[in-house]
Structures are given as C-alpha cells and as structure tokens.
Amino acid sequence: MQLEQFPGEEELDSAYADAESFDYVAEEAGQRATASKVLERIERFAAPPGRFLDLGCWVGFLLAEASERGWEAQGVEPSAFASRFARERLGLDVETAGLFDAVLEPAAFRAVFLGDVLEHLIDPVGALIRVGELLEPGGVVAMTLPDAGSRIAKLMGDRWWSVIPTHVHYFTRSSVAEAMSRAGFTPVVAHTAPKAFTVRYYLGRISGYSASLSGGLISIAEQLGLVGRLWTPDFRDRMMVIATRP
C-alpha cells in the first residue's frame, strides 16, 4: 500500500532535517538492547565484522553498539539534532545529509542497515539499488520496518500506530521481499522485530488513543514500581528482513 498522493521530496527532506525527539534520547538503555539483538542477527550472515553503514542512524545508539562489537561504523542522518548528538555525545562518524546525498565509497561495506527507513522513501526500489552499490560482494542489507500485513495492522486499519504522515509506503513481508528482489537482492530471513522501551514510554504512547487511560496506567505502574523497567512487547507488526547481494 502507499499514499494516494505523495508529499514532495522537499517537504519530506525538510521534515526529516528538523526532526527532534528527546524521548528517544532518554530511552538509551532500551534502544541499545534492541540494537544488540539486531546486530546479533546481522552477524549470522556478515562475519567477521567489517565496515558497517547505518542509513538513517538517528542518534546513533545502534552504531555505538556496532563499534563496541568490532565493526568500523559509519552513519548518515538527515536530522540536524540527531546527527549532532551522535557526533558530539557518542563520538561517532555520522554525516548530516540526505540518505543518498552523502558521498559514500562504492562496494565498501560488509553490512548496510536501514532502521525504520524504507517506508519513508518515495522510491524504495531505487534506494535499495543504491544500497546494493555500496555493499561489498556477498554483503548484506538488513532492514526493520512496520509490517502492514500483520494481524494487528489489519484489525486497527487507519488507527494503527504506524499510520503516520511521513510513512508513504506500507509493506508486507511479501511486498518487501519483492522490492528486494527487484533491486537484485536475495532475501534470506525475516523475523518480528520488537523494540525495548521503558514501561512509562509504552504506556505514554496510549495517550494518542486515550489520554485518561494512558495517565491512569502510568499512575498504576508508578505505584507498582514498574515505570522504569524495560519492556519488549511483540505485537508482531514490526519486521526485520535480511537479504544478501550475490
């Protein structure tokens, strides 16, 4: 599925360049735990560690984890806020640029990761072709993105939490595999990909549906001493797909 009318490239570029989220910065522990699981899966198909590229790396927690695991990590991020945090607070090699505006060495990376990126791109197949040019022979691309074919997505329809203005495409497992195949990749594995956040963060998201319910649940969690605990609920509506480039 896709939007009936796409926003312009300039409109999207401006939205991504201005994006900020201090909530995500505060959730570092959960994001690093999620990143570690992502990297474990990538390393089953891309070992030993080599050059690693994260396109749309946000504040860089996954890149930081990759560096600690022995990868030579590099990132590209259009958000001025997020890329500055990655460089200044985490000391990472991150360029502030559009995902495919950065000057990147071709056939140089053992693994390329796109976390919650493909659904934002007006030409996803073209983007994947570009990714293929960046990979070394036998390299892998890994992506996480919402699964529009999941039961909860179908049940909730346009009330599903992954329906937001900057998501221009809505992929199912079969359609993302088709996109990868058209770009010359061979999909090898697909998993669900839940994220770890604190209980407070997840309960706070409910406010988009009911502020009173969200507040009440947070109050109960505070009384039980649970608000700071990491939680990784798997609604099976977010997927991770890994593919190889022959």
C-alpha positions in Angstrom: 0.0 0.0 0.0 1.1 3.6 -0.5 -0.3 7.1 -0.1 -2.7 8.2 -2.7 -0.8 11.4 -3.1 2.9 11.6 -2.1 4.4 14.6 -0.4 7.1 16.4 -2.3 10.7 15.5 -1.8 11.5 19.0 -0.4 8.6 18.7 2.1 9.9 15.3 3.3 13.6 16.5 3.4 12.6 19.5 5.5 10.6 17.3 7.9 13.5 14.9 8.4 16.1 17.7 8.8 14.0 19.3 11.5 13.1 16.1 13.4 13.9 16.0 17.1 12.9 13.6 19.9 14.3 13.9 23.4 12.1 11.0 24.4 14.2 8.7 22.3 17.5 10.0 23.9 16.1 9.3 27.3 15.4 5.7 26.3 19.0 4.8 25.5 19.1 1.6 27.5 16.2 0.0 25.7 17.5 1.2 22.3 20.9 -0.3 22.9 19.3 -3.6 23.9 17.2 -3.6 20.7 20.3 -2.7 18.7 22.3 -5.6 20.2 19.7 -8.1 19.1 19.6 -6.5 15.6 23.4 -6.8 15.3 23.3 -10.4 16.5 21.1 -11.3 13.6 23.1 -9.4 11.1 26.3 -11.1 12.2 24.9 -14.5 11.4 25.2 -13.5 7.7 28.0 -11.0 7.8 31.1 -12.1 9.7 33.7 -11.2 10.7 32.9 -7.6 11.4 33.9 -5.1 8.7 32.7 -1.8 7.6 29.1 -1.1 8.7 26.8 1.7 7.4 23.6 2.8 9.1 21.5 4.9 6.7 19.1 6.9 8.9 21.0 6.2 12.1 19.1 8.7 14.2 21.1 9.5 17.4 23.5 6.6 16.8 22.8 4.0 19.5 23.0 1.1 17.1 26.2 2.5 15.6 27.7 2.8 19.0 26.8 -0.9 19.8 28.3 -1.9 16.4 31.6 -0.1 17.2 31.8 -1.9 20.5 31.3 -5.3 18.7 34.3 -4.6 16.4 32.6 -3.0 13.4 34.0 0.0 11.6 30.8 2.0 11.9 29.6 5.0 9.8 26.3 6.7 9.7 24.2 9.1 7.6 21.3 11.0 9.2 19.3 13.9 7.8 18.2 15.3 11.3 20.5 18.0 12.5 19.5 17.3 16.1 20.1 13.5 15.9 23.3 13.6 13.8 24.8 16.3 16.1 24.0 14.1 19.2 25.7 11.1 17.5 28.9 13.0 16.8 29.2 15.2 19.9 27.8 12.9 22.6 28.8 9.5 21.3 31.8 10.4 19.2 30.5 8.6 16.1 31.3 9.1 12.4 27.9 10.4 11.3 27.3 12.8 8.4 24.3 15.2 8.4 22.9 14.6 4.9 20.0 13.1 3.0 20.4 9.3 3.0 21.7 9.2 -0.5 23.3 12.7 -0.8 26.3 11.7 1.3 29.5 10.7 -0.6 30.0 7.0 0.2 32.6 4.7 -1.1 31.1 2.0 -3.5 31.4 -1.7 -2.8 32.9 -0.9 0.6 30.5 -2.1 3.3 30.0 -5.5 4.6 26.6 -4.6 6.0 24.1 -1.8 5.5 21.3 -1.2 7.9 18.1 0.8 7.4 16.1 1.1 10.6 12.5 2.3 10.0 13.6 4.0 6.8 12.2 2.2 3.7 8.6 3.1 4.4 9.6 6.8 4.3 11.2 6.7 0.8 9.3 7.7 -2.3 11.3 5.3 -4.5 12.2 2.3 -2.2 13.4 0.0 -5.0 15.7 2.8 -6.3 17.0 3.2 -2.8 17.7 -0.5 -2.5 19.6 -0.5 -5.8 21.7 2.3 -4.4 22.3 0.3 -1.2 23.5 -2.6 -3.4 26.1 -0.4 -5.0 27.5 0.3 -1.5 27.9 -3.3 -0.5 31.0 -5.4 -1.0 30.4 -8.7 -2.8 28.4 -11.0 -0.6 27.5 -8.2 1.7 24.1 -8.0 3.4 21.4 -5.4 3.8 19.2 -5.5 6.9 16.0 -3.5 7.5 13.4 -3.0 10.2 10.0 -1.6 9.3 6.3 -1.8 10.1 4.5 -4.9 8.8 1.2 -3.8 7.2 0.3 -7.5 6.7 0.3 -8.2 10.4 -3.0 -9.1 12.1 -3.0 -6.1 14.4 -2.4 -3.7 11.4 -5.4 -5.3 9.6 -7.5 -5.1 12.7 -6.8 -1.5 13.5 -6.8 -0.2 9.9 -6.1 3.6 9.8 -6.0 3.7 13.6 -2.8 1.5 13.6 0.0 3.4 15.3 2.3 3.0 12.3 0.0 5.1 10.1 1.7 8.5 10.2 2.1 11.3 7.6 5.7 10.5 6.7 5.1 6.8 6.0 4.5 6.9 2.3 4.6 3.1 1.8 3.1 0.3 3.8 5.0 -3.0 3.3 4.0 -6.6 4.0 6.6 -9.4 4.2 5.8 -10.4 0.6 6.0 -6.9 -0.8 9.3 -6.0 0.8 10.7 -9.3 -0.4 9.5 -8.3 -3.9 11.1 -4.9 -3.6 14.4 -6.5 -2.6 14.3 -9.0 -5.4 13.7 -6.2 -8.0 16.8 -4.5 -6.6 18.9 -7.5 -7.1 18.9 -8.9 -3.5 18.1 -12.4 -2.3 16.0 -12.3 0.9 17.3 -14.8 3.4 15.4 -14.4 6.6 12.5 -12.4 8.2 11.7 -12.0 11.9 9.5 -9.9 14.0 11.5 -7.0 15.5 10.0 -5.6 18.7 11.7 -2.6 20.4 12.6 -2.3 24.0 11.5 0.8 25.8 10.5 1.6 29.4 7.1 0.8 30.6 6.5 4.5 31.0 7.3 5.1 27.4 4.9 2.5 26.1 2.1 3.5 28.4 2.6 7.1 27.3 2.0 6.1 23.7 -1.5 5.2 24.6 -2.3 8.9 25.0 -2.7 9.1 21.3 -5.9 7.0 21.8 -6.9 8.0 25.3 -5.1 10.4 27.5 -7.0 9.4 30.6 -6.3 5.7 30.1 -2.6 6.4 29.5 -2.3 8.6 32.6 -4.2 6.0 34.7 -1.9 3.2 33.6 1.2 5.2 34.2 0.0 6.0 37.7 -0.6 2.3 38.4 2.8 1.4 37.1 4.4 4.1 39.3 2.7 2.6 42.3 4.0 -0.8 41.4 7.5 0.5 40.8 7.4 -0.7 37.1 7.6 2.6 35.1 11.4 2.4 34.6 11.5 -1.3 33.8 12.4 -2.3 30.2 9.6 -3.9 28.3 9.7 -5.5 24.8 6.1 -6.4 23.8 6.0 -8.2 20.5 2.8 -7.2 18.7 4.2 -8.9 15.6 3.6 -5.8 13.5 7.3 -4.8 13.0 9.6 -6.9 10.9 13.3 -7.3 10.3 14.4 -8.5 6.9 17.9 -9.5 5.9 19.0 -10.0 2.3 22.3 -10.8 0.5 23.7 -9.3 -2.6 25.2 -12.0 -4.8 
